[in-house]
């Protein structure tokens, strides 16, 4: 065989050769990570079914939906518990595969409940917590594996970028399908179909190549051995118990108490694992951006009730948003990996605020001034703004991955990610405040426009923290000029 024919022959023998060329360095060992992220993205198949289930079956107000979303966000801020357990306490000798299977089982059980017995707010929260905990466990394992399968820092960025692409491909695969299914078969049937996703994750677990646990001496040197893991798990479980007690007994200010306590605990854990001051500053600034409130489900409720948006049209918008988010990531991925986080945050937030204006305009009838139907106006708005959706995620993930210590990847990644996800719970808390303050309900949407204007204005406030982040980045460049 001549050298000229060797590449073609290798391509015929290697079915992943084309994927490697297209995706830029794809390796087969990435598959468990990418399939897990893909299935999490594909869980968006429930998005429209959940919207209608909350609105029409459970008849939840936008503020109540935000309250449920607050509690559903808390498992994501407990990732350090699973991360520590996965790093230090194997199940039947498995540090990754067994936990991936456990997470898949939780999600499958939650989907089964949604498809059959859920009919009250309390049961809905319980089932959604099972689904969420399951995906959180799967995500922790994928995060840890994303560091383990990479040979160097550059490859970490590659895996993280491919991970975001896989997640978006999952979203794309179910975009229009989510609306069509919700319309054709109803919410409960959609929940049943969603059970396929954890089954796929369970199958991908068979592809995991376990990395041996560090020797006890090495763990002790890193400060992340059994004793530290026990501390992480104890703190995390105590925090979970506190949240359960406060919510069960309907303690006044339960969400505020849990948010404050969890912030202090995660801060303590970050200090305990030895995260540098520069990384903590960067993570804190990103926290502020992610904690900004949103409008909540009130806008979606209004679009359904007043504009006549149905499941299939919402599915079209979801499809367009997913595709263009991937396009934006593909176009800008090199820039957002190489440029400072402060640069990415600044222009994404400013551009996002400007592109939010058409949504406000739609509420006040701007489409009529332009001679457009509400659906055409919403479609154009989604097309313009969607590419920004994922651009702040990659630098955050690379920042977290770079801070991970050898042998404790899942623990370090999970604690940092817990802080980021805690910000989303804070966002839901503030979203609930605003929805209550403006009294947005299915019976009264009159203040929705003012709510949207307020949310857009508040979203700009975190820009004031960027000078601190830029100063930190300059210090880092001074320490690492190469």
C-alpha angles and dihedrals in degrees: 000000000000125000089246093063097041098087093052091047092049090049091054091051095043112057091188096057094095091047090052092053094046097043096040110242101358113171129194092236088066092066100093089051095046095044090051092051090044092055092048089053090047090054083083085085083089097052099094094034089054091048092055093039090055094043104040107019102035094023093215121176119234089253091052090050089052089050092053090046089055092059092042089055094056097074087060089057088053094061089115090070093058091038093055092045092049092049098047111017114055119197109227088341095310122118097179114010096055093050091049089055091047091053092049090052092053093051092047091053092050093050090049090055093049091050094051125014110017112114106136136060092250095050090046091054091049094050093045090049089056091050092046095047089050093053090044092056091047090049093050091054092046090049092052092045091049088066096039095053092051120088097200145004093272091054090051088061090047093052092047092050092048088048091057089047091051091050091050092047087055090052092047092051092060103030102107091020090064092061096040093051093046089053098041104041107011135243099290093054089050089054089052092051089051089066087080090072099066088044089058090049091050089053091050089055088073088067095057115117107209118226112214117253115256119262113264091248091055091047090052091050090053091047091232103101131125096297093052091045090051089052092051092048093045093051092045095049092046089052091050091050091050091053092048093050095047093048095042093053093039093235113191111254092014094148093047092049093049092047093051095044094046091050091054093046094049090047090053092049092050089054091046095056092047104248110177123251092244092055091047091052091049092047092048092053091049087049090060092053094048092046093062111119124248132210092255127208093320092090092051091047090051093048090053097044101037106025098034096236107170134197096270095050091048086051090054090052090049091050093050092046093051095047094047092045088058091046090052091050092049093049098044103028095103092048096048093048094048101037123074118272090241090060093052094045094049100052095036093053094044093046091044092053092050091048090049090066095081090059089055089045091054090058091053094046101259089148089063091053088054095043095244131134115243091248094053091046092049091046093053091045091053092046092054099042103036098081090068094058100095104024097100094051102069098056089047092051093046090050091053094044092051090055094054115114121225111264092016101062096131094046096049094040092047096050092049091045089048089061091050092049092046085062089061090054088051088051091054091048091053090044089056091049092054095045090052092045092052092038095228110178138148088264096049126034096157094112096043093100092054089047091054092049090050093049092050091051095046090050090067095056096084089064086081089071094057096089089062091050092048090051091052092049091052090052090051092050089050091054093044106033092167 
